[in-house]
Amino acid sequence: MKSIPFFALLWLASTLAAPILVRRVGRSDDQAVDDETDDENDPDETLLALDLDTKRNLARVFSSDISRGELRAIFQRGIDLIDHNRRHLHGTRRSEESTALILGRALLQDPSFGVSSDECPQNETDSKCETPTMIGAPSLHEISIATMKKILELREKNRSHKAIKRYEQLNNEVVKLIKEARERGRPVSGRLIRRWFLELADSIGISREIFRASPTWLYKLKKNARIGSRAVTEDISRSERDSAYIIQRRIEEFCAAYEQRAHLYRRGLIINMDQTPISYEITNKRTLSFIGERDTGLAIDQRNKVTQSLTIVRPDRPC
């Protein structure tokens, strides 16, 4: 692939982006999104809005036609390489447009680049805008278009990998919660894991705009912790794990409550009825658990058949 001067690449990209940035001045975010969508839907309309000189420059530098969206992406990547402070921003539309305007003015040596006549303070000696600062021109580099495209493709993939490194402590806390839940026989799902992480992130002040616990993050977390979807091989009743003293204590609590309330009712209104099951617990057939475990158990609630005593009485007689 042919290598081109990086400065020339940015100059052409900024020239192409000039009508786009000027057209966006004074527009709402929704209109800007519509413009981007139209450009992506019509990739073949490459050089319709460009002047003849720009078309000749593009034909001379690039060996093949390049779409408006690709040039815009390369131009934005050039901004990222020059303005190192952009790495601390999180892609807000206003900051991207502001940085693009500054770079375009420096490359074209035109302070009025991307500024409307109402926003431009005129100088008394000439008709150009006055600008307090101008960034320096970038140094020359030899970088191919294929390399630029590869950088753009890998940028999104690297985000989730960097997040795993940055939030390693939170990941360990989430794995501990998974172990505790499985030791208690609780089912674990991907949605539950993501909710645990976001709750921990909120507790230490990490905004969900910075990290959203994406499906890619969840996949890598499960891979690193050796967690997979496993079929439930045995059901564990919680009532079997209750010790005898807990059952005896519940009996005593019921008898004490009966003695406290029995005097409030006539003896004929106190009746004994059988419990009638009205609903059943829906158990999971699969759960996320650790790969390699011998059995995958799931605890069943001791009230897996929810029961309800229905007592109907009248003021004069029970029925």
DRENDO-1510 file (C-alpha; in Angstrom, 1 decimal, always signed):
<recs>
REC; n; res; u; v; w
REC; 1; MET; +0.0; +0.0; +0.0 .
REC; 2; LYS; +1.3; +3.4; -1.0 .
REC; 3; SER; +2.5; +5.6; +1.9 .
REC; 4; ILE; +1.6; +9.3; +1.9 .
REC; 5; PRO; +2.8; +12.3; +3.9 .
REC; 6; PHE; +0.7; +12.5; +7.0 .
REC; 7; PHE; +0.5; +16.3; +6.8 .
REC; 8; ALA; -0.9; +16.1; +3.3 .
REC; 9; LEU; -3.4; +13.5; +4.4 .
REC; 10; LEU; -4.7; +15.7; +7.2 .
REC; 11; TRP; -4.8; +18.7; +5.0 .
REC; 12; LEU; -6.9; +17.0; +2.4 .
REC; 13; ALA; -9.1; +15.5; +5.1 .
REC; 14; SER; -9.6; +18.9; +6.7 .
REC; 15; THR; -10.4; +20.4; +3.3 .
REC; 16; LEU; -13.1; +17.8; +2.9 .
REC; 17; ALA; -14.4; +18.3; +6.4 .
REC; 18; ALA; -14.7; +22.1; +6.0 .
REC; 19; PRO; -18.1; +22.2; +4.4 .
REC; 20; ILE; -19.3; +19.5; +6.8 .
REC; 21; LEU; -18.2; +21.5; +9.9 .
REC; 22; VAL; -19.5; +24.8; +8.5 .
REC; 23; ARG; -22.8; +23.2; +7.7 .
REC; 24; ARG; -23.1; +22.0; +11.3 .
REC; 25; VAL; -22.7; +25.4; +12.9 .
REC; 26; GLY; -26.0; +26.3; +14.7 .
REC; 27; ARG; -27.5; +22.9; +14.1 .
REC; 28; SER; -28.9; +20.6; +16.8 .
REC; 29; ASP; -27.4; +17.2; +17.7 .
REC; 30; ASP; -30.3; +15.4; +16.1 .
REC; 31; GLN; -29.7; +17.2; +12.8 .
REC; 32; ALA; -26.0; +16.3; +13.0 .
REC; 33; VAL; -26.9; +12.7; +13.6 .
REC; 34; ASP; -29.2; +12.7; +10.6 .
REC; 35; ASP; -26.4; +14.1; +8.4 .
REC; 36; GLU; -24.0; +11.4; +9.6 .
REC; 37; THR; -26.6; +8.7; +8.8 .
REC; 38; ASP; -27.2; +10.1; +5.3 .
REC; 39; ASP; -23.5; +10.0; +4.6 .
REC; 40; GLU; -23.2; +6.4; +5.8 .
REC; 41; ASN; -26.2; +5.3; +3.8 .
REC; 42; ASP; -24.8; +7.0; +0.6 .
REC; 43; PRO; -21.1; +6.0; +0.5 .
REC; 44; ASP; -20.9; +6.3; -3.3 .
REC; 45; GLU; -21.6; +10.0; -3.3 .
REC; 46; THR; -17.9; +10.8; -2.6 .
REC; 47; LEU; -16.9; +14.0; -4.3 .
REC; 48; LEU; -20.2; +15.7; -5.2 .
REC; 49; ALA; -19.9; +18.6; -2.8 .
REC; 50; LEU; -16.2; +19.3; -3.5 .
REC; 51; ASP; -14.6; +21.9; -5.7 .
REC; 52; LEU; -12.4; +20.9; -8.7 .
REC; 53; ASP; -9.1; +21.6; -7.0 .
REC; 54; THR; -9.9; +19.3; -4.1 .
REC; 55; LYS; -11.0; +16.6; -6.5 .
REC; 56; ARG; -7.6; +16.8; -8.3 .
REC; 57; ASN; -5.7; +16.7; -5.0 .
REC; 58; LEU; -7.6; +13.6; -3.9 .
REC; 59; ALA; -7.0; +11.9; -7.3 .
REC; 60; ARG; -3.3; +12.7; -7.1 .
REC; 61; VAL; -2.7; +11.5; -3.5 .
REC; 62; PHE; -5.0; +8.5; -3.2 .
REC; 63; SER; -4.6; +5.6; -5.7 .
REC; 64; SER; -8.3; +4.7; -5.4 .
REC; 65; ASP; -11.5; +6.5; -4.5 .
REC; 66; ILE; -12.1; +6.9; -0.8 .
REC; 67; SER; -15.5; +7.7; +0.6 .
REC; 68; ARG; -16.5; +10.7; +2.6 .
REC; 69; GLY; -17.0; +8.6; +5.8 .
REC; 70; GLU; -13.5; +7.0; +5.5 .
REC; 71; LEU; -11.9; +10.4; +5.1 .
REC; 72; ARG; -13.8; +11.8; +8.0 .
REC; 73; ALA; -12.7; +8.8; +10.2 .
REC; 74; ILE; -9.0; +9.3; +9.1 .
REC; 75; PHE; -9.3; +13.0; +9.8 .
REC; 76; GLN; -10.7; +12.3; +13.3 .
REC; 77; ARG; -7.9; +9.8; +14.0 .
REC; 78; GLY; -5.4; +12.5; +13.0 .
REC; 79; ILE; -6.9; +14.8; +15.6 .
REC; 80; ASP; -6.5; +12.0; +18.2 .
REC; 81; LEU; -2.8; +11.6; +17.3 .
REC; 82; ILE; -2.0; +15.3; +17.4 .
REC; 83; ASP; -4.1; +16.4; +20.4 .
REC; 84; HIS; -3.0; +14.0; +23.2 .
REC; 85; ASN; -5.5; +15.5; +25.6 .
REC; 86; ARG; -8.3; +14.0; +23.7 .
REC; 87; ARG; -7.6; +10.6; +25.2 .
REC; 88; HIS; -9.2; +11.9; +28.4 .
REC; 89; LEU; -12.4; +12.9; +26.7 .
REC; 90; HIS; -15.1; +10.4; +26.1 .
REC; 91; GLY; -16.3; +11.2; +22.6 .
REC; 92; THR; -18.8; +14.0; +23.2 .
REC; 93; ARG; -19.9; +15.6; +20.0 .
REC; 94; ARG; -19.1; +19.2; +21.1 .
REC; 95; SER; -15.5; +18.4; +22.1 .
REC; 96; GLU; -14.8; +16.5; +18.8 .
REC; 97; GLU; -16.2; +19.4; +16.7 .
REC; 98; SER; -14.2; +22.0; +18.7 .
REC; 99; THR; -10.9; +20.1; +18.3 .
REC; 100; ALA; -11.6; +19.6; +14.6 .
REC; 101; LEU; -12.1; +23.3; +14.1 .
REC; 102; ILE; -8.8; +24.2; +15.8 .
REC; 103; LEU; -6.9; +21.7; +13.8 .
REC; 104; GLY; -8.5; +22.8; +10.5 .
REC; 105; ARG; -7.6; +26.4; +11.2 .
REC; 106; ALA; -4.0; +25.5; +11.8 .
REC; 107; LEU; -3.7; +23.3; +8.7 .
REC; 108; LEU; -5.3; +25.8; +6.4 .
REC; 109; GLN; -3.8; +28.8; +8.2 .
REC; 110; ASP; -7.3; +30.4; +8.1 .
REC; 111; PRO; -8.7; +31.6; +11.4 .
REC; 112; SER; -12.2; +31.9; +9.8 .
REC; 113; PHE; -12.4; +28.2; +9.1 .
REC; 114; GLY; -15.7; +26.8; +10.3 .
REC; 115; VAL; -16.9; +30.1; +11.8 .
REC; 116; SER; -20.0; +32.0; +10.7 .
REC; 117; SER; -19.9; +35.7; +10.0 .
REC; 118; ASP; -21.9; +36.5; +13.2 .
REC; 119; GLU; -19.3; +34.7; +15.4 .
REC; 120; CYS; -16.2; +36.1; +13.7 .
REC; 121; PRO; -14.7; +39.3; +15.1 .
REC; 122; GLN; -13.3; +41.3; +12.2 .
REC; 123; ASN; -9.8; +42.8; +12.1 .
REC; 124; GLU; -9.6; +46.5; +11.0 .
REC; 125; THR; -6.9; +45.8; +8.4 .
REC; 126; ASP; -8.2; +42.7; +6.7 .
REC; 127; SER; -11.4; +40.7; +6.5 .
REC; 128; LYS; -10.1; +37.6; +8.3 .
REC; 129; CYS; -11.1; +36.6; +11.8 .
REC; 130; GLU; -8.9; +37.3; +14.8 .
REC; 131; THR; -7.9; +34.2; +16.8 .
REC; 132; PRO; -5.9; +34.3; +20.0 .
REC; 133; THR; -4.0; +31.0; +19.5 .
REC; 134; MET; -3.0; +28.7; +16.7 .
REC; 135; ILE; -1.6; +25.3; +17.2 .
REC; 136; GLY; +1.5; +24.3; +15.5 .
REC; 137; ALA; +1.6; +22.2; +12.3 .
REC; 138; PRO; +2.1; +18.5; +12.9 .
REC; 139; SER; +5.4; +16.8; +12.1 .
REC; 140; LEU; +5.7; +14.8; +8.9 .
REC; 141; HIS; +5.1; +11.1; +9.1 .
REC; 142; GLU; +4.9; +8.3; +6.6 .
REC; 143; ILE; +1.8; +6.3; +7.3 .
REC; 144; SER; -0.3; +4.2; +4.9 .
REC; 145; ILE; -4.1; +4.4; +4.6 .
REC; 146; ALA; -4.2; +0.7; +5.4 .
REC; 147; THR; -2.5; +1.4; +8.8 .
REC; 148; MET; -4.9; +4.2; +9.5 .
REC; 149; LYS; -7.9; +1.9; +8.8 .
REC; 150; LYS; -6.4; -0.9; +11.0 .
REC; 151; ILE; -6.0; +1.6; +13.9 .
REC; 152; LEU; -9.6; +2.6; +13.5 .
REC; 153; GLU; -10.8; -1.0; +13.5 .
REC; 154; LEU; -8.8; -2.0; +16.6 .
REC; 155; ARG; -9.7; +1.1; +18.6 .
REC; 156; GLU; -13.2; -0.2; +19.7 .
REC; 157; LYS; -11.8; -3.7; +20.4 .
REC; 158; ASN; -9.1; -2.4; +22.6 .
REC; 159; ARG; -11.5; -0.4; +24.8 .
REC; 160; SER; -13.0; -3.5; +26.4 .
REC; 161; HIS; -9.5; -5.0; +26.9 .
REC; 162; LYS; -8.3; -1.8; +28.6 .
REC; 163; ALA; -11.4; -1.8; +30.8 .
REC; 164; ILE; -10.6; -5.3; +32.0 .
REC; 165; LYS; -7.1; -4.1; +33.1 .
REC; 166; ARG; -8.4; -0.9; +34.7 .
REC; 167; TYR; -11.2; -2.4; +36.7 .
REC; 168; GLU; -9.4; -5.6; +37.7 .
REC; 169; GLN; -10.2; -5.0; +41.3 .
REC; 170; LEU; -13.9; -4.7; +40.6 .
REC; 171; ASN; -13.8; -7.8; +38.5 .
REC; 172; ASN; -12.4; -9.7; +41.4 .
REC; 173; GLU; -15.2; -8.5; +43.7 .
REC; 174; VAL; -17.7; -9.6; +41.1 .
REC; 175; VAL; -16.1; -13.1; +40.9 .
REC; 176; LYS; -16.4; -13.3; +44.8 .
REC; 177; LEU; -20.1; -12.5; +44.6 .
REC; 178; ILE; -20.5; -15.3; +42.0 .
REC; 179; LYS; -18.7; -17.8; +44.2 .
REC; 180; GLU; -20.8; -16.8; +47.2 .
REC; 181; ALA; -24.0; -17.2; +45.2 .
REC; 182; ARG; -23.1; -20.6; +43.9 .
REC; 183; GLU; -22.0; -21.8; +47.3 .
REC; 184; ARG; -25.5; -20.9; +48.6 .
REC; 185; GLY; -27.0; -22.7; +45.6 .
REC; 186; ARG; -28.3; -19.5; +44.0 .
REC; 187; PRO; -28.7; -19.3; +40.2 .
REC; 188; VAL; -26.4; -16.8; +38.4 .
REC; 189; SER; -27.1; -15.2; +35.0 .
REC; 190; GLY; -25.2; -12.8; +32.8 .
REC; 191; ARG; -27.6; -10.0; +33.5 .
REC; 192; LEU; -27.1; -10.5; +37.2 .
REC; 193; ILE; -23.3; -10.3; +36.9 .
REC; 194; ARG; -23.5; -7.0; +34.9 .
REC; 195; ARG; -25.9; -5.6; +37.5 .
REC; 196; TRP; -23.5; -6.5; +40.3 .
REC; 197; PHE; -20.6; -4.8; +38.6 .
REC; 198; LEU; -22.5; -1.6; +37.8 .
REC; 199; GLU; -23.7; -1.4; +41.5 .
REC; 200; LEU; -20.0; -1.7; +42.6 .
REC; 201; ALA; -18.9; +0.9; +40.1 .
REC; 202; ASP; -21.6; +3.3; +41.3 .
REC; 203; SER; -20.5; +2.9; +44.9 .
REC; 204; ILE; -17.0; +4.1; +44.0 .
REC; 205; GLY; -18.1; +6.9; +41.7 .
REC; 206; ILE; -17.6; +5.4; +38.2 .
REC; 207; SER; -20.2; +6.7; +35.8 .
REC; 208; ARG; -22.0; +4.4; +33.6 .
REC; 209; GLU; -21.2; +6.7; +30.7 .
REC; 210; ILE; -17.5; +5.6; +31.1 .
REC; 211; PHE; -18.1; +1.9; +31.5 .
REC; 212; ARG; -21.3; +0.1; +30.8 .
REC; 213; ALA; -20.4; -3.6; +31.4 .
REC; 214; SER; -20.8; -4.5; +27.8 .
REC; 215; PRO; -21.4; -8.0; +26.5 .
REC; 216; THR; -17.8; -8.1; +25.4 .
REC; 217; TRP; -16.6; -7.3; +28.9 .
REC; 218; LEU; -18.9; -10.0; +30.3 .
REC; 219; TYR; -17.5; -12.6; +27.8 .
REC; 220; LYS; -13.9; -11.8; +28.8 .
REC; 221; LEU; -14.8; -11.9; +32.5 .
REC; 222; LYS; -16.3; -15.3; +32.2 .
REC; 223; LYS; -13.4; -16.5; +30.1 .
REC; 224; ASN; -10.8; -15.3; +32.7 .
REC; 225; ALA; -12.7; -16.7; +35.6 .
REC; 226; ARG; -13.6; -20.0; +33.8 .
REC; 227; ILE; -17.3; -19.5; +34.1 .
REC; 228; GLY; -19.7; -21.1; +31.7 .
REC; 229; SER; -23.3; -22.1; +31.3 .
REC; 230; ARG; -24.0; -25.5; +33.0 .
REC; 231; ALA; -27.0; -27.7; +33.4 .
REC; 232; VAL; -28.3; -28.2; +36.9 .
REC; 233; THR; -27.5; -31.8; +38.0 .
REC; 234; GLU; -29.1; -31.8; +41.4 .
REC; 235; ASP; -31.7; -30.0; +43.5 .
REC; 236; ILE; -30.9; -29.1; +47.1 .
REC; 237; SER; -33.8; -28.5; +49.4 .
REC; 238; ARG; -33.1; -25.7; +51.9 .
REC; 239; SER; -35.4; -27.4; +54.4 .
REC; 240; GLU; -33.0; -30.3; +54.6 .
REC; 241; ARG; -30.2; -27.9; +55.5 .
REC; 242; ASP; -32.2; -26.3; +58.3 .
REC; 243; SER; -31.1; -27.6; +61.6 .
REC; 244; ALA; -33.5; -29.0; +64.2 .
REC; 245; TYR; -33.2; -26.0; +66.5 .
REC; 246; ILE; -34.4; -23.6; +63.8 .
REC; 247; ILE; -37.5; -25.6; +63.2 .
REC; 248; GLN; -38.1; -25.8; +67.0 .
REC; 249; ARG; -37.7; -22.1; +67.3 .
REC; 250; ARG; -40.3; -21.4; +64.6 .
REC; 251; ILE; -42.8; -23.6; +66.5 .
REC; 252; GLU; -42.2; -21.7; +69.7 .
REC; 253; GLU; -42.6; -18.4; +67.9 .
REC; 254; PHE; -45.9; -19.5; +66.5 .
REC; 255; CYS; -47.2; -20.6; +69.9 .
REC; 256; ALA; -46.2; -17.3; +71.5 .
REC; 257; ALA; -47.9; -15.3; +68.8 .
REC; 258; TYR; -51.1; -17.5; +69.3 .
REC; 259; GLU; -51.1; -16.9; +73.0 .
REC; 260; GLN; -50.9; -13.1; +72.5 .
REC; 261; ARG; -53.8; -12.9; +70.1 .
REC; 262; ALA; -56.1; -15.7; +71.1 .
REC; 263; HIS; -57.9; -13.5; +73.7 .
REC; 264; LEU; -59.0; -11.1; +71.0 .
REC; 265; TYR; -61.3; -13.5; +69.4 .
REC; 266; ARG; -64.1; -15.8; +70.6 .
REC; 267; ARG; -63.1; -19.4; +70.8 .
REC; 268; GLY; -65.7; -20.3; +68.2 .
REC; 269; LEU; -64.1; -18.1; +65.6 .
REC; 270; ILE; -60.7; -19.7; +65.9 .
REC; 271; ILE; -60.6; -22.7; +63.5 .
REC; 272; ASN; -57.9; -24.9; +62.0 .
REC; 273; MET; -57.7; -25.4; +58.3 .
REC; 274; ASP; -55.5; -27.3; +55.9 .
REC; 275; GLN; -53.1; -25.3; +53.8 .
REC; 276; THR; -53.9; -25.1; +50.1 .
REC; 277; PRO; -51.1; -24.8; +47.5 .
REC; 278; ILE; -51.9; -22.0; +45.0 .
REC; 279; SER; -48.5; -21.6; +43.2 .
REC; 280; TYR; -45.3; -23.4; +42.6 .
REC; 281; GLU; -41.7; -22.1; +42.3 .
REC; 282; ILE; -40.3; -22.1; +38.7 .
REC; 283; THR; -36.8; -23.6; +39.0 .
REC; 284; ASN; -33.9; -22.9; +36.5 .
REC; 285; LYS; -32.6; -25.7; +34.4 .
REC; 286; ARG; -29.2; -24.0; +33.7 .
REC; 287; THR; -27.0; -21.5; +35.5 .
REC; 288; LEU; -23.6; -19.9; +35.1 .
REC; 289; SER; -21.1; -21.7; +37.3 .
REC; 290; PHE; -17.4; -22.6; +37.4 .
REC; 291; ILE; -16.1; -24.9; +34.7 .
REC; 292; GLY; -14.8; -28.2; +36.1 .
REC; 293; GLU; -17.0; -28.6; +39.1 .
REC; 294; ARG; -18.3; -32.1; +39.7 .
REC; 295; ASP; -22.0; -31.3; +40.4 .
REC; 296; THR; -24.0; -28.1; +39.7 .
REC; 297; GLY; -26.5; -27.8; +42.4 .
REC; 298; LEU; -29.4; -25.4; +42.7 .
REC; 299; ALA; -31.1; -24.8; +46.0 .
REC; 300; ILE; -34.9; -25.0; +46.1 .
REC; 301; ASP; -36.7; -22.7; +48.5 .
REC; 302; GLN; -38.3; -24.4; +51.5 .
REC; 303; ARG; -41.6; -22.8; +50.4 .
REC; 304; ASN; -41.3; -24.1; +46.9 .
REC; 305; LYS; -45.0; -24.7; +47.1 .
REC; 306; VAL; -46.4; -21.4; +48.3 .
REC; 307; THR; -49.2; -22.1; +50.7 .
REC; 308; GLN; -52.0; -19.9; +52.0 .
REC; 309; SER; -54.5; -20.5; +54.7 .
REC; 310; LEU; -57.9; -19.2; +53.7 .
REC; 311; THR; -60.2; -18.5; +56.7 .
REC; 312; ILE; -63.7; -17.2; +56.1 .
REC; 313; VAL; -65.8; -16.2; +59.1 .
REC; 314; ARG; -69.0; -14.4; +59.8 .
REC; 315; PRO; -69.8; -12.2; +62.9 .
REC; 316; ASP; -72.4; -14.8; +64.1 .
REC; 317; ARG; -70.8; -18.1; +63.1 .
REC; 318; PRO; -67.8; -19.5; +61.3 .
REC; 319; CYS; -68.3; -21.0; +57.9 .
</recs>
